[in-house]
Amino acid sequence: MSIDTPRPDAPTTGPTTAVNPLDAGFSGRAVRGTGPDPLGERRRIPARPPLGGLGIGWRPELARFIQTRADRLGFVEVVAESVPRRRPARPPGGRAGRPDVHGPRGPDARGELAGVGLPVAVHGVRLSLGGATPPEPDRVRHLAEAADRLGASVVSEHVAFVRAGGLEAGHLLPVPRTRDALAALTRNTRMVMAELDAPFALEHVAALTAWPEDELGEADFLTELLERTGALLLLDLANLHAHVRNHGTDPRAFLDRLPLERVAYAHIAGGVERDGLYHDTHVHPIRPAVVDLVAELGARCAKLPPIMLERDGQYPAAADLDAELASIARYVGPDPAGGRQPRPNGSAIPEARASRPRSAVPALPRRAVVGDRDADRTGAHHPAGARSGDPADGVARLAERQESLVLALVAGGPAPVGMDAGRLAATRSALLRKRAGEVALAWPALSTMDGFAERFAAFAAGRPPAGPVADGRAFAESALADLGDAARAELAQARLPRRPGAVRVVAGAGRGWHVAVRGPIRGARVFSLVDLASLGRGSARPNLRS
């Protein structure tokens, strides 16, 4: 990847005079031109409290931690896919369907999160916003619904794709920084923004791999995307550090080239070095170099935007988490132990915005985009305008390249032309570790088998991900002879059809059986039986219940 160089119109020292975008009246909605709205549509964007100061990502394991420190925090971020979908309407003469939950269960909009009383940012991870094909309408609807239910002050997603060619990658993958990808991102971003009643921010991602056809530096690519769509920026300082370590990006030059007046809020997280590459894991402590980037950001902003800690696993003791928050809080406000962070503290979210036509959203002044790549790593020239032409051709090119990367990472396909084979192998290994971790959460008993992570990685290599529940079941079926009784009981329950009265039996590791039964009201129960005769003697022992 190219090293970003200072933008000619950007200062190299001192804070910018720009204030936070929504304080200045920017909506974070798509810019639709200067003409009248063809639908005559006017929406009132609800007045919602601004993000402020120091925030943290909401996770079920951190619920108690957040609840006891609500007066010391400025906001929380909720993963949209963790919010249960609304129950469908009850069909005539039938039963309503079960809510669809993606990943660990999120907060109840009317329950524990509402009781915390903090502003909310809703963060999507599965739209595949950077894909050659438009986002699936159902996923967009769920993102908008989650934002409405939680009263989100801002909604965010990634400049990335997660699926291509009908295959799921199971991870946020970088888009090639080309005009073709920019056109697809612009189209997809505008589609999503049209469905939201909250400002929309775009987050750049960390990546181990690099596309050889990149035409723009990352900061210039992001700037162009924000200008085309009117979206805001979610600045991830941990992802920036990953690019410093993995691709030689100059962090100061990167920040100097960005339109920092459009930063809605920022992420910070921990990571780890493996085999000479930095992995943004969200499960390791924050490195001092990442915290130092907060100071670099503050030196360039009249107001430091809200900063949020991401932690997705291997949760430390409360005192250690407090210490991590304190290391950030010294830049954004008082120590977390000393009282609530000041608001709005540069928040991108105004306390209220008047109703106005979507087409009246002010556009940013155009910037000169001068960071086009002169050459890729092989020396081949890729001028920014070289790929202009029929938009359909651009979509086809992008789709082909994205599919080739997903096939190489999850389905045993060959390396895409021009990509580094070593970095692809490192990415493939990282994805398998991630999948094993997700399966362990869905199948806790299965994950206790000896050598689980290594055995699962060997099993899953070359098999496209189907989700942690399906992946875990497929692995459990393949390793049945080596499973203990608790894992066999899990498998019996997973084999149950959803119809009431269904029964499934799995042989025990020694004598006996594990019998799973789905009742009409109480869900599924698993009984461990010493032998069939025990059914008549009342010695069935409940094992699991959902």
N, C-alpha and C positions, 0 to 999 in steps of 0.2 A: 504494500500500500504506500501511497505517496505520503510524504511528510508535509503537513499543512504549513504554509508560510503566511506571514502577517498580511491581513487584508489591507489594501492601500488606504481605505477610508476609516480604518479602525485604529484607536489609540493603542500604543504599546505599553503605556503606564497610566496609572490613575484610574479612578472609577468612571464609568459612563454616566452621563447625565440623564439617561432614560430611566423612567420609572417602570414598575411592573406593568405588563401589557394591559391587563384588565382594569388596573387603576386608571389607565389612560383611555379606557373605553373600547378596547379591542375585545371582541366576543369569543374568539377561538372558533368561529363558524366558517364554513366555506364562503369564499368571496365569489358571488355569482354574477358580477358585472354591475354596470351602472344603470341599466334599464329597469323598468318596473318588474316586480315579481310576477311571472306568468300565471301563477295560481292565486295571486292576490293574497298570499298567506301572511298573516302576522301572528307571531307567537309571543306570549309573555314568558320570559325566562324567569323562573322563580327566584326570589331573593333568598340566597343561602349564605351562611357565614363563610368568611374567607379562611383559607388555610393560613396557619401562622406558626412561626418559630420552628420548633422541633417536632417531628412526627415519627411514627413507627408503623410498620406493616402489621395489620391484624392477622393473627394466626390463632387457632383454637388453643394451642399450648401457651400462648402469651396472653390469653384473655384476662386472667387474674392479675397478671403483672400490669396490664394496661388499665384495668379498672381501678387499681389501687394507686395509680399515678396520673389519673385523668386530669387533675388540677395542675400537673407539671408539663403536660404535653399540649401541642398546638393542633394536632390533627392525627387521623389514622388513615391508612390506605387499605382497601379491601380488594382482593382479587375477584374480578367479576364472575369468573367461572366457578368460584366456591359458593356463590349465592344460590340457594335452591330456586329452581324455577317455580312459578306459580302452578298450583294444581289446575289441570284442565277442568273445564266445566263437566259436571256429572252427565254422562250420556243417558238418553232415555232408557230406563229399565236396566241400567248398568252401573258400574262402579267407576269413580274418577280414577284416573291414572296416577301413578306415583310421581312426585317431583323428580326431575332429572338433575342430579348433582354431579358436577365435574370436579374431581379432586377433593381435598379435605373440605369438610363442611364449613361454610362461612357463617358470619353472624346473622342472627334473626333481626330483620329490619325493625321489628317492633319489640325486640327483646333486649339482649345484653348490650348491643351496640347503642341502641337508643338511650339506654340508661347511662352510658358513659358521657354523652353530651358533647362530643368532639366533632368538629367538621370532618367530612369524609371525602377522600379521593377514591374513585373506583378505577381499578387498573385491569385492563384486559390482557390476556396472554395467548389467546387461541384464534383470533380473527384471521390471521395470515394476511395482514394488511398489505404486505409487499408482494403478494402472489400475483402471477400473471392473470389469474381468474379472479373475478370479484368475490368478496367475502360472502359466505353463506348467509342468506337472509335471516335464518333462525338464530344464528350466533349474534348478528347485529341487533336483532330484537331483544335478545337476552341481555346484551350489554346495556341497551337503553333502559330496559326494565329494571335491571339491578341499580342503575344510576338513579332512577326515579324512586325506587323503594327505599334506598338509603339516603335520599336527599343529597346526592353528591354535589360538591362544589366544583369539581372538575373531573373529567374522565380522561383516561390515557390508554394508549396502546403502543406497540412497537413498530419500528421501521424494519420489518422482518417478514419472513414467510415460514410457515410450519408444515405445509403440505404441498405436494405437487404430483401430478400424474396419478392421482388417486391414492397416494401413499402419505401416511403421517410420518413426519420426522421425529415428533416427540420433543422438539427443541426449537428455540428461536434461531433461525438461520439468517445470515446477512444477505441483503440483496446486492447484486452488482450495481455499482454506482454509475449507471449508464442513463442515457436519455430514454431508452425503452423502459427501464425500471422506474424512472421518474414519472413518466406518463402513467404507468399502471398505478403507482402509489397515489398520484394526484387524483385519479379517477376513484380509487377505492376510498381514500380519505374523505373526499367530498360526499360519497355515498353514506358513509358512517355519520359524518357530521350532520347530514340532513335529518337523521333520526334522533338526534340528541337534543335535550333541553338543558345541556350544561356545556361549558367550554371543553374543547378537545385538545389534548397535548400529545405529541409524538416523542417517543424515546428511541434513541440510538442504542444499538446492542453491542455486546462484546463478542468477538469472534476469534477463533484460532486460525481460520483459513482466510485467504484473500482471493478475490476474483481477478484474473489477469486482465480482463477487459475494462476495468474501472476507468471512467473518463473524468471524474471529478474527485477532488479531495473530499473527505467526509464532511468537514464543516461547510464547504460550499454546497455539497449535495443537500445537506439539511436545510441550509439557508434558502436554496432554491425551492425546496419542497414547502417550507413554511410560507414563502411568498406566494406560491401558486395556490395554496389552499386556505390561507388565513389561519392555520392552526397555531397552537402554542408549542413550546418545547419543554419536554421533561428531560432535564440534563442529568445523566447518570455519571457521576464522578468516578465510581468504581469501574464502569465500562471504559471510561477514558483512560484510567490507569492500566487496564488490560491492554489497550491498544498501544500505550506507551511501552509496555513490556514486550508485547508480541510483535509489534509492527514498526516500532521506532517513531511513533507520532510524537511531535513536540507539544506537550500539553498547554504551554502558554500560547503558542501560535494558534492551536486549535480554539482556545477560548477567545483569543483576539478576533478570530474570523467569524464567530457566531454572533447572531443578533440577540445579545443577552437581555435586551429589553423585552424579549418574548418568552423568557423562562417562567413557566408556571410554578414549578418546584423542582427539587433535585433529589436524586437517590445517592446513598452511600452504603457500601456493603463490604464484606470481607472476602478473601480469596486465598489461593494457595499456589505455589509453584510446583509443577510436575514436569520432569524431563525437559527443563529449560523453557517451558511455556507457563504463562500465568492463567489460572482458571478462576473466573468469577463465580464462586460457589454459593455465596450467601449463607454458608454454615461455618465459616472460619472467622477469627477476629479481624477487625479492620486494621489494615496496615497503616503505619504513620504516613507513608507517602500519599495514601488516599485522603487522609484527613488534611494533609497539607494543601490538597487541591481546593478544599473549602476556602482556605485563606486566599488562594489565587483567584477564586471566583469573587470573593468579597472585595478584593482590590480593584475589580473591574466593574462593580455594581454600586449604584447609589444606595440601593437597598439590597441586602442579601436575600435571595428567595428562600422560602421554607425548605428545610432539609429533612429528609426522611431516612431512617435506618431500615434496611431490609435484612431480615433474618428468617431463613426458611427451614432450619433444622439444626440438630445438635445444639439445642438451646442451652446456654450457660446458666449458672446460678444467677439469681436476681442481682446480687451485688456486682457481678461481672458485667451484666447487661447495663446496669446503672452506670458503670464506669465507661462503657462504650458510648452511651448517650452523653455523658458528661464531656467526653473528648470532642464531641460535635457542638454541644451546647455553648462552649466558651466562645464560639463564633456567632451563634444566633441568638443568644440571650443568657439568662441566669442558669446556673447549674440545675439539673432536673430535681435535685433535692431541695431547691430553694424557692420554688413557686412557679406559677404558670408562665409560660413563655409570652412575650409581648405579641400582640396581634395588631395589625395584620403583618407587620415585619416583612414588607415586600411581597405579600401574598398576591398571586395573580387573580384572585377571585374577589370581585367587588361585593359589598354587602347587598346591593340591589342594582338591577339594570332595568331601564324602561323598555316597554314594548316598542318594537320597531320592525320594519320589514327586513327579512334576511338579506335582501340585496343591498340594504343600506349599511351593512357592516363595512367600516373603513378598511381600506387595504393599506398595507405597509408600502412605503416608497421602495421602488425597485433598487436593488444593489447590483453593481457589476460583479458577475461571477467570473473570477479570473483564475480559479484553481484547477482548471482542466489538467488532467494528467498529460504530460508530454510523452511518457513511455511507460510500459509495464516492466516487470522484472526481466523479461526476455529481450527488451529493447524495441519491441514492436510499437509503432505509433498508433494511438487511438484518439484522434481529434474529436471534440465534443459533437460536432455536427456530422460525423461520418456515417452515422447510422440513421439519419433522418430518412423519411420515406413513408411508405404506406404504414399507418398505425397497426394494421392487422399483421404485417410482417414483424413489427417490433414485438407484439404480443407473442407471436409464435416463437421468435428467437428467445425471448425471456422464459417462456414456458419450457422450451427444450433444455435450456441451461439449468433451470431450477429442478426439473425432473432428474437431470443427470446427477445433480448433487445429492438429492434425496436417495436415489437408487444406490449411489456409491456409499452412503452413510448407513443405510438400514437394510438394504436388500442385496448386498454383495455385488453391486454393479461396478464397472470400471471407473477409475478416477476421471472426473471431467477434464477436458483438454485444458492444459495450462496450469492446473492446480498442483500444489505441492503434495506429493504422496505422503510424506511424513506428517504434515499437519492434518491431512485427512485422516490418517490412522489415529492421531491423537484425539481428533474430534469424535471419531467412531468409538474409541474407548471411553471417552467422557460421556457419550450418550448411553452406552451400556451401563456405566456406573449409575447414571441418573435413573434409568429404567429399573435397575435392581432396587434402588432406594424407594421408588414409587411402589413397586410390587411388595416390598417389605412392609410399607404402611398399610396396604390393602390386605395382606396375608401375614399377620404377625406370627402365627404359629409356624407357617411354612418357612419364614425367614430365619428361624432358629436352627434349621438343619445345618449340619457341619458343611462349611465351605459354600454357603448359600450364594454369596455374591459372585464368586468365581464360577460356580456351576451354572448359575442363571446366565451370566455373561456368555459362557460357551454355548448354552442352549439358544440364546436370543440372537447371537451373531448371524447376520444375514436374514433374520426374520423381521419383517416390518412390525412396528409396535401396533398393538390393537387396544391399548389401554391397560392400566395396571391390573384390573380384575381379570380380564381375558388373558393377559400375559401370564399372570400367576396361575390361573387354572391350567393353561396349556403346559406350563412347566411342571406343575404338581402331577398332572396326568402322566407326563413322561418319566417322572422320578418316583412314581407311586411305591415301588418296591423299597425305597429308602426312606419313606416318610414315617414319622412317629405318629402316635395316636392323635395328638392335638391337630397336626396338619391334615390327617385323614378326616377328622371331624370337620375341619374347614372345607375340605374338598366335597364332602357329602352335602354340606349346606350349599356350596356353589353349584352343584349339579341340579338343585331343585328347580323345576319349572315354577312360574309365578302363580299358577292356578291353585286355589285352595284345595287342600286334601292331597296334594302331591307328596310322594314318598320316594326317597333315594337311599340306597344302602351302600356303604363302603366297608370292606373287610378291615378289621383292626390289624395293628402291627403284629399282635400275637394271636390270642384267642379272641373271639367275639366280633362284633360289628358296630359300626356307627350308623345310626338310622336318622335321617333328616326328614322332618315332617313340616309341611306348611299348613298352618291352621287358618281358619276363616277370619280371625280377628287379631290374634297375637303374633302373627308373623311366623317365622321359621324357628323350629327347635331341633336340636340334635341330641339324641339319646345314645349313650354308650352302653352296649349290651354285652354281658359276658358270654352268653349263648342264647339261642332262640328260646330255650326253655324258660329263661328268666322273664320272658314276656308274660307268662302265666303266673309267675310268683311275685310280680310287682317290684322286681329289682332293677328296673330300668333307671339309669342315672342320667339326668339332664346334663348335657355338656356345654352347649352353646345356645344362645338365643339371640334373635335380632328383632 
